[in-house]
C-alpha cells in the first residue's frame, strides 16, 4: 500500500476549501473524468491588486488528488498572481510532507490548474498543446509540452518517473517509445545519457546495457502465480478492515480484479487499486493496469 504522510491523510479526510468559490473570477480546469483525475480550481482575485482573496477546488480522483488540491488552495490564498505562478508541484508535495513517487502527478495537476486559472483571469489563452501529432499518451491525454516541462522542472530521468509525474505511459504503454525519445533529448540537454535498457554494472564503474533477450521472461502461468502471490501478500491489510480482493482474469498487461466486503464502494477504493497496481508493477517489472470489475460485469469475454 502507499506510504502517506499524516499531512496527506489530514487533507484527504478534512479537505480545506472544497467546493466552488462564491464570486470567483478565475477558473482553471485540468484532466478529465475519463482519464481518472480531474480538477477545477476557482479563485476570487482582487482586480486592482491581483491578490488571491479566496480559493476553492472540485476534484474527481484519488486521495492524493484531493489532498494536493486542498494544499494548493491553502498555499495560494493571500498571494498575488505573480507569486502564485512561482508555486511548483514540488512546493505542493513539500507542503503535504511528501507524496509517494507514484502520486506526484496529483501535484503536477494542481500546478497546471493554477496556471490555467491565472490565464483565465487575465484573459490570456493558454497555448494549445494538443495539436495533431503533439499528443504523447492517448490513454491519459498527456501532450508533449507537458511531458517536456515536467521532465525539466523535476529533473526526471526514466519512463517510470514520467509516468509517476504525468500518468503518461501508465495505461497501455504504447507511448513508451515516444517518452524515451523525449527523455533522450531532455537528458542530453543537461549533459546526461538516457539508458532505456536494464544495465549491468562492471568493476570499472561502467554500465553495460543488457539486451532485452537477456532478461528472463515469465510464462503466462508464472505471471498468474506472481500476481496471485502479490494479492495474497496484500490481503491481510484489506481483511483487517473486513475487505478483500479477488483476481478474475489477466489479459496481457491488464489485470481484472474485484474488491469485496467493505472495500466495495469504499471512498478509499481508488487508493487501494492504485496500491495494488504499483505492487504488481514492482513485482513483475513491467507496467500493469488494474481494472476493477463489479459483480455481474463482463470481463474477458465472460461474466465475472
C-alpha positions as a Markdown table, in Angstrom:
| # | Residue | x | y | z |
|---|---|---|---|---|
| 1 | Unk | 0.0 | 0.0 | 0.0 |
| 2 | Unk | 1.0 | 3.6 | -0.3 |
| 3 | Unk | 3.0 | 5.3 | 2.4 |
| 4 | Unk | 1.1 | 8.5 | 3.0 |
| 5 | Unk | 2.2 | 11.3 | 5.4 |
| 6 | Unk | -0.1 | 12.4 | 8.2 |
| 7 | Unk | -0.5 | 15.7 | 6.4 |
| 8 | Unk | -1.8 | 13.9 | 3.3 |
| 9 | Unk | -4.3 | 12.0 | 5.3 |
| 10 | Unk | -5.4 | 15.1 | 7.1 |
| 11 | Unk | -6.1 | 17.0 | 3.9 |
| 12 | Unk | -7.8 | 14.0 | 2.4 |
| 13 | Unk | -10.2 | 13.3 | 5.3 |
| 14 | Unk | -10.7 | 17.0 | 6.1 |
| 15 | Unk | -10.0 | 18.9 | 2.8 |
| 16 | Unk | -9.8 | 22.7 | 3.0 |
| 17 | Unk | -11.7 | 25.0 | 0.6 |
| 18 | Unk | -13.6 | 22.2 | -1.1 |
| 19 | Unk | -16.3 | 23.5 | -3.5 |
| 20 | Unk | -16.6 | 26.4 | -5.8 |
| 21 | Unk | -15.7 | 29.9 | -4.6 |
| 22 | Unk | -18.5 | 32.3 | -4.4 |
| 23 | Unk | -17.9 | 35.3 | -6.7 |
| 24 | Unk | -15.0 | 33.5 | -8.4 |
| 25 | Unk | -13.5 | 35.4 | -11.3 |
| 26 | Unk | -10.8 | 32.9 | -12.3 |
| 27 | Unk | -11.2 | 29.2 | -13.1 |
| 28 | Unk | -8.8 | 26.6 | -14.2 |
| 29 | Unk | -9.8 | 23.1 | -15.4 |
| 30 | Unk | -7.3 | 20.2 | -16.0 |
| 31 | Unk | -7.7 | 16.5 | -16.5 |
| 32 | Unk | -10.9 | 14.6 | -17.3 |
| 33 | Unk | -13.1 | 12.1 | -15.5 |
| 34 | Unk | -12.5 | 9.6 | -18.3 |
| 35 | Unk | -8.7 | 9.7 | -17.5 |
| 36 | Unk | -9.3 | 9.1 | -13.8 |
| 37 | Unk | -8.4 | 12.6 | -12.5 |
| 38 | Unk | -10.0 | 16.0 | -13.0 |
| 39 | Unk | -9.6 | 19.3 | -11.1 |
| 40 | Unk | -11.4 | 22.6 | -11.3 |
| 41 | Unk | -9.7 | 25.4 | -9.4 |
| 42 | Unk | -11.7 | 28.5 | -8.7 |
| 43 | Unk | -10.2 | 31.8 | -7.4 |
| 44 | Unk | -11.5 | 35.1 | -6.3 |
| 45 | Unk | -8.9 | 37.7 | -7.3 |
| 46 | Unk | -8.8 | 41.3 | -6.4 |
| 47 | Unk | -8.9 | 43.0 | -9.8 |
| 48 | Unk | -6.8 | 46.0 | -8.6 |
| 49 | Unk | -4.0 | 44.2 | -6.6 |
| 50 | Unk | -4.2 | 40.8 | -8.2 |
| 51 | Unk | -4.2 | 39.3 | -4.7 |
| 52 | Unk | -6.0 | 35.9 | -4.4 |
| 53 | Unk | -8.6 | 36.5 | -1.8 |
| 54 | Unk | -10.2 | 33.1 | -1.8 |
| 55 | Unk | -9.6 | 29.7 | -3.5 |
| 56 | Unk | -11.6 | 26.5 | -3.8 |
| 57 | Unk | -11.5 | 23.2 | -5.7 |
| 58 | Unk | -13.6 | 20.5 | -7.1 |
| 59 | Unk | -11.7 | 17.3 | -7.6 |
| 60 | Unk | -12.5 | 13.9 | -9.1 |
| 61 | Unk | -9.7 | 11.5 | -8.3 |
| 62 | Unk | -7.8 | 9.6 | -5.6 |
| 63 | Unk | -7.0 | 10.7 | -2.1 |
| 64 | Unk | -3.7 | 12.3 | -3.2 |
| 65 | Unk | -5.5 | 14.4 | -5.8 |
| 66 | Unk | -7.9 | 15.7 | -3.2 |
| 67 | Unk | -5.1 | 16.4 | -0.7 |
| 68 | Unk | -3.0 | 18.1 | -3.3 |
| 69 | Unk | -5.9 | 20.3 | -4.4 |
| 70 | Unk | -6.6 | 21.2 | -0.8 |
| 71 | Unk | -3.0 | 22.0 | -0.1 |
| 72 | Unk | -2.8 | 24.2 | -3.2 |
| 73 | Unk | -5.7 | 26.4 | -2.2 |
| 74 | Unk | -4.1 | 26.9 | 1.2 |
| 75 | Unk | -0.8 | 27.8 | -0.3 |
| 76 | Unk | -2.0 | 30.4 | -2.8 |
| 77 | Unk | -4.6 | 32.3 | -0.7 |
| 78 | Unk | -3.2 | 35.7 | 0.1 |
| 79 | Unk | -0.6 | 35.6 | -2.7 |
| 80 | Unk | -0.5 | 37.8 | -5.8 |
| 81 | Unk | -0.9 | 36.0 | -9.1 |
| 82 | Unk | 2.7 | 36.6 | -9.9 |
| 83 | Unk | 3.7 | 34.9 | -6.6 |
| 84 | Unk | 1.3 | 32.1 | -7.2 |
| 85 | Unk | 2.7 | 31.3 | -10.6 |
| 86 | Unk | 6.0 | 30.5 | -8.9 |
| 87 | Unk | 4.4 | 27.7 | -6.9 |
| 88 | Unk | 5.8 | 24.4 | -8.2 |
| 89 | Unk | 4.4 | 20.9 | -7.9 |
| 90 | Unk | 7.2 | 20.2 | -5.5 |
| 91 | Unk | 6.0 | 23.0 | -3.3 |
| 92 | Unk | 2.7 | 21.3 | -3.1 |
| 93 | Unk | 4.3 | 17.9 | -2.3 |
| 94 | Unk | 6.5 | 19.6 | 0.3 |
| 95 | Unk | 3.5 | 21.3 | 2.0 |
| 96 | Unk | 2.0 | 17.8 | 2.4 |
| 97 | Unk | 5.3 | 16.5 | 3.9 |
| 98 | Unk | 5.8 | 14.3 | 0.8 |
| 99 | Unk | 3.8 | 12.3 | -1.7 |
| 100 | Unk | 4.6 | 8.8 | -2.9 |
| 101 | Unk | 6.5 | 9.0 | -6.2 |
| 102 | Unk | 3.6 | 7.3 | -8.0 |
| 103 | Unk | 1.3 | 10.1 | -6.9 |
| 104 | Unk | 3.4 | 13.1 | -7.9 |
| 105 | Unk | 1.1 | 13.6 | -10.9 |
| 106 | Unk | -1.5 | 14.9 | -8.5 |
| 107 | Unk | 0.7 | 17.8 | -7.5 |
| 108 | Unk | 1.5 | 18.5 | -11.2 |
| 109 | Unk | -2.2 | 18.6 | -11.9 |
| 110 | Unk | -2.6 | 21.3 | -9.2 |
| 111 | Unk | 0.1 | 23.4 | -10.8 |
| 112 | Unk | -1.4 | 23.1 | -14.2 |
| 113 | Unk | -4.9 | 24.1 | -12.9 |
| 114 | Unk | -3.3 | 27.2 | -11.2 |
| 115 | Unk | -1.7 | 28.3 | -14.4 |
| 116 | Unk | -5.0 | 27.8 | -16.3 |
| 117 | Unk | -6.9 | 29.9 | -13.7 |
| 118 | Unk | -4.4 | 32.8 | -13.9 |
| 119 | Unk | -4.6 | 32.8 | -17.6 |
| 120 | Unk | -8.4 | 32.7 | -17.4 |
| 121 | Unk | -8.4 | 35.8 | -15.1 |
| 122 | Unk | -6.0 | 37.7 | -17.3 |
| 123 | Unk | -7.9 | 36.8 | -20.4 |
| 124 | Unk | -4.9 | 35.1 | -21.9 |
| 125 | Unk | -5.4 | 31.9 | -23.9 |
| 126 | Unk | -3.1 | 29.2 | -22.9 |
| 127 | Unk | -1.1 | 27.8 | -25.8 |
| 128 | Unk | -2.9 | 24.9 | -27.4 |
| 129 | Unk | -0.6 | 21.9 | -26.7 |
| 130 | Unk | -3.0 | 19.3 | -28.2 |
| 131 | Unk | -2.3 | 20.0 | -31.9 |
| 132 | Unk | -2.4 | 17.0 | -34.1 |
| 133 | Unk | 0.7 | 14.9 | -33.5 |
| 134 | Unk | 1.6 | 16.5 | -30.2 |
| 135 | Unk | -0.3 | 14.1 | -28.0 |
| 136 | Unk | 2.1 | 11.6 | -26.4 |
| 137 | Unk | -0.2 | 9.5 | -24.3 |
| 138 | Unk | -3.7 | 8.8 | -25.7 |
| 139 | Unk | -4.8 | 6.9 | -22.6 |
| 140 | Unk | -4.5 | 9.9 | -20.3 |
| 141 | Unk | -4.4 | 12.8 | -22.9 |
| 142 | Unk | -0.9 | 13.9 | -21.9 |
| 143 | Unk | 0.8 | 16.1 | -24.5 |
| 144 | Unk | 4.4 | 16.5 | -25.4 |
| 145 | Unk | 4.7 | 20.0 | -23.9 |
| 146 | Unk | 3.6 | 18.8 | -20.5 |
| 147 | Unk | 6.0 | 15.8 | -20.6 |
| 148 | Unk | 8.9 | 18.1 | -21.6 |
| 149 | Unk | 8.1 | 20.7 | -19.0 |
| 150 | Unk | 7.6 | 18.2 | -16.2 |
| 151 | Unk | 10.9 | 16.4 | -17.0 |
| 152 | Unk | 12.7 | 19.7 | -17.0 |
| 153 | Unk | 11.1 | 21.1 | -13.8 |
| 154 | Unk | 11.6 | 17.9 | -11.8 |
| 155 | Unk | 14.8 | 16.5 | -13.3 |
| 156 | Unk | 13.2 | 13.3 | -14.4 |
| 157 | Unk | 15.3 | 10.5 | -15.9 |
| 158 | Unk | 13.2 | 7.4 | -16.6 |
| 159 | Unk | 9.9 | 6.4 | -18.2 |
| 160 | Unk | 8.7 | 5.4 | -14.8 |
| 161 | Unk | 9.5 | 8.9 | -13.5 |
| 162 | Unk | 7.4 | 10.4 | -16.3 |
| 163 | Unk | 4.5 | 8.1 | -15.5 |
| 164 | Unk | 4.6 | 8.9 | -11.8 |
| 165 | Unk | 4.6 | 12.7 | -12.5 |
| 166 | Unk | 2.2 | 12.9 | -15.5 |
| 167 | Unk | 0.5 | 9.4 | -15.8 |
| 168 | Unk | 1.7 | 9.2 | -19.4 |
| 169 | Unk | 2.6 | 5.6 | -20.2 |
| 170 | Unk | 0.6 | 4.2 | -17.2 |
| 171 | Unk | -2.1 | 2.7 | -19.4 |
| 172 | Unk | -1.4 | 0.6 | -22.5 |
| 173 | Unk | 2.3 | 1.6 | -22.6 |
| 174 | Unk | 2.2 | 2.2 | -26.3 |
| 175 | Unk | 3.7 | 5.6 | -25.8 |
| 176 | Unk | 6.8 | 4.4 | -24.0 |
| 177 | Unk | 8.9 | 4.8 | -27.1 |
| 178 | Unk | 7.8 | 8.5 | -27.6 |
| 179 | Unk | 8.6 | 9.2 | -23.9 |
| 180 | Unk | 12.0 | 7.6 | -24.4 |
| 181 | Unk | 12.7 | 9.9 | -27.4 |
| 182 | Unk | 11.8 | 12.9 | -25.3 |
| 183 | Unk | 14.0 | 11.7 | -22.4 |
| 184 | Unk | 16.9 | 11.3 | -24.8 |
| 185 | Unk | 16.7 | 14.9 | -25.8 |
| 186 | Unk | 16.0 | 16.2 | -22.3 |
| 187 | Unk | 18.9 | 14.4 | -20.7 |
| 188 | Unk | 21.3 | 15.3 | -23.5 |
| 189 | Unk | 20.4 | 19.0 | -22.8 |
| 190 | Unk | 21.6 | 18.6 | -19.3 |
| 191 | Unk | 24.7 | 16.6 | -20.2 |
| 192 | Unk | 23.3 | 13.1 | -19.3 |
| 193 | Unk | 22.7 | 10.0 | -21.3 |
| 194 | Unk | 19.4 | 8.1 | -21.3 |
| 195 | Unk | 19.7 | 4.4 | -20.9 |
| 196 | Unk | 16.5 | 2.6 | -21.8 |
| 197 | Unk | 17.5 | -1.0 | -21.2 |
| 198 | Unk | 18.4 | -2.5 | -17.9 |
| 199 | Unk | 22.1 | -2.2 | -17.1 |
| 200 | Unk | 24.8 | -4.5 | -15.8 |
| 201 | Unk | 27.4 | -2.7 | -13.6 |
| 202 | Unk | 31.1 | -3.5 | -14.0 |
| 203 | Unk | 34.0 | -3.2 | -11.6 |
| 204 | Unk | 35.4 | -0.3 | -13.7 |
| 205 | Unk | 32.3 | 1.7 | -12.9 |
| 206 | Unk | 30.9 | 1.5 | -16.4 |
| 207 | Unk | 27.3 | 0.2 | -17.1 |
| 208 | Unk | 26.6 | -2.1 | -20.0 |
| 209 | Unk | 23.1 | -2.2 | -21.4 |
| 210 | Unk | 21.6 | -5.7 | -21.3 |
| 211 | Unk | 19.8 | -6.8 | -24.4 |
| 212 | Unk | 16.1 | -7.4 | -23.9 |
| 213 | Unk | 16.6 | -11.0 | -25.0 |
| 214 | Unk | 18.9 | -11.5 | -22.0 |
| 215 | Unk | 16.2 | -10.5 | -19.5 |
| 216 | Unk | 14.4 | -13.6 | -18.2 |
| 217 | Unk | 10.7 | -13.8 | -19.3 |
| 218 | Unk | 8.0 | -15.4 | -17.3 |
| 219 | Unk | 5.5 | -17.8 | -18.8 |
| 220 | Unk | 1.8 | -16.9 | -18.5 |
| 221 | Unk | 1.4 | -19.4 | -15.7 |
| 222 | Unk | 4.3 | -17.9 | -13.8 |
| 223 | Unk | 2.9 | -14.4 | -14.3 |
| 224 | Unk | -0.5 | -15.5 | -13.0 |
| 225 | Unk | 1.1 | -17.1 | -9.9 |
| 226 | Unk | 3.2 | -14.0 | -9.3 |
| 227 | Unk | 0.1 | -11.8 | -9.5 |
| 228 | Unk | -1.8 | -14.0 | -7.1 |
| 229 | Unk | 1.1 | -14.1 | -4.7 |
| 230 | Unk | 1.2 | -10.3 | -4.6 |
| 231 | Unk | -2.6 | -10.1 | -4.0 |
| 232 | Unk | -2.1 | -12.7 | -1.2 |
| 233 | Unk | 0.5 | -10.6 | 0.4 |
| 234 | Unk | -1.8 | -7.5 | 0.3 |
| 235 | Unk | -4.9 | -9.4 | 1.6 |
| 236 | Unk | -4.2 | -9.2 | 5.4 |
| 237 | Unk | -4.2 | -5.4 | 5.2 |
| 238 | Unk | -7.6 | -5.4 | 3.4 |
| 239 | Unk | -9.0 | -8.1 | 5.7 |
| 240 | Unk | -8.2 | -6.0 | 8.7 |
| 241 | Unk | -10.9 | -3.6 | 7.5 |
| 242 | Unk | -13.2 | -6.5 | 6.6 |
| 243 | Unk | -12.4 | -6.2 | 2.8 |
| 244 | Unk | -10.7 | -8.3 | 0.2 |
| 245 | Unk | -9.6 | -8.5 | -3.4 |
| 246 | Unk | -10.3 | -11.3 | -5.9 |
| 247 | Unk | -8.3 | -12.0 | -9.1 |
| 248 | Unk | -10.7 | -12.5 | -12.0 |
| 249 | Unk | -8.6 | -12.5 | -15.2 |
| 250 | Unk | -5.3 | -11.5 | -16.7 |
| 251 | Unk | -5.3 | -10.2 | -20.3 |
| 252 | Unk | -1.8 | -9.2 | -21.3 |
| 253 | Unk | -0.8 | -6.3 | -19.0 |
| 254 | Unk | -4.4 | -5.8 | -17.8 |
| 255 | Unk | -5.3 | -7.4 | -14.5 |
| 256 | Unk | -9.0 | -7.6 | -13.7 |
| 257 | Unk | -9.9 | -7.7 | -10.0 |
| 258 | Unk | -13.0 | -7.4 | -7.8 |
| 259 | Unk | -12.9 | -5.7 | -4.5 |
| 260 | Unk | -15.2 | -7.4 | -1.9 |
| 261 | Unk | -16.5 | -6.8 | 1.6 |
| 262 | Unk | -16.0 | -3.3 | 3.0 |
| 263 | Unk | -13.7 | -2.5 | 0.1 |
| 264 | Unk | -16.8 | -2.3 | -2.2 |
| 265 | Unk | -17.9 | 1.3 | -2.6 |
| 266 | Unk | -15.3 | 2.5 | 0.0 |
| 267 | Unk | -14.1 | 6.1 | -0.5 |
| 268 | Unk | -10.6 | 4.7 | -0.4 |
| 269 | Unk | -11.2 | 2.2 | -3.2 |
| 270 | Unk | -9.2 | 4.2 | -5.8 |
| 271 | Unk | -6.2 | 4.4 | -3.5 |
| 272 | Unk | -6.4 | 0.7 | -2.8 |
| 273 | Unk | -6.5 | -0.1 | -6.5 |
| 274 | Unk | -3.6 | 2.2 | -7.2 |
| 275 | Unk | -1.7 | 0.5 | -4.4 |
| 276 | Unk | -2.4 | -3.0 | -5.9 |
| 277 | Unk | -1.3 | -1.7 | -9.3 |
| 278 | Unk | 2.0 | -0.4 | -8.0 |
| 279 | Unk | 2.9 | -3.6 | -6.1 |
| 280 | Unk | 2.2 | -5.6 | -9.2 |
| 281 | Unk | 4.4 | -3.4 | -11.3 |
| 282 | Unk | 7.2 | -3.6 | -8.8 |
| 283 | Unk | 6.9 | -7.4 | -8.7 |
| 284 | Unk | 6.6 | -8.1 | -12.4 |
| 285 | Unk | 9.0 | -5.4 | -13.5 |
| 286 | Unk | 6.5 | -4.0 | -16.1 |
| 287 | Unk | 3.6 | -1.6 | -16.4 |
| 288 | Unk | 0.4 | -3.2 | -15.3 |
| 289 | Unk | -3.1 | -1.8 | -15.5 |
| 290 | Unk | -5.5 | -2.9 | -12.7 |
| 291 | Unk | -9.2 | -2.8 | -13.7 |
| 292 | Unk | -11.9 | -3.2 | -11.1 |
| 293 | Unk | -14.9 | -5.3 | -12.1 |
| 294 | Unk | -18.3 | -5.2 | -10.3 |
| 295 | Unk | -20.4 | -8.3 | -9.8 |
| 296 | Unk | -22.1 | -9.5 | -13.0 |
| 297 | Unk | -20.0 | -7.3 | -15.3 |
| 298 | Unk | -18.4 | -8.6 | -18.4 |
| 299 | Unk | -14.7 | -9.4 | -18.4 |
| 300 | Unk | -12.5 | -11.1 | -21.0 |
| 301 | Unk | -15.5 | -12.5 | -22.9 |
| 302 | Unk | -17.4 | -13.8 | -19.9 |
| 303 | Unk | -19.5 | -12.8 | -16.9 |
| 304 | Unk | -17.5 | -12.1 | -13.8 |
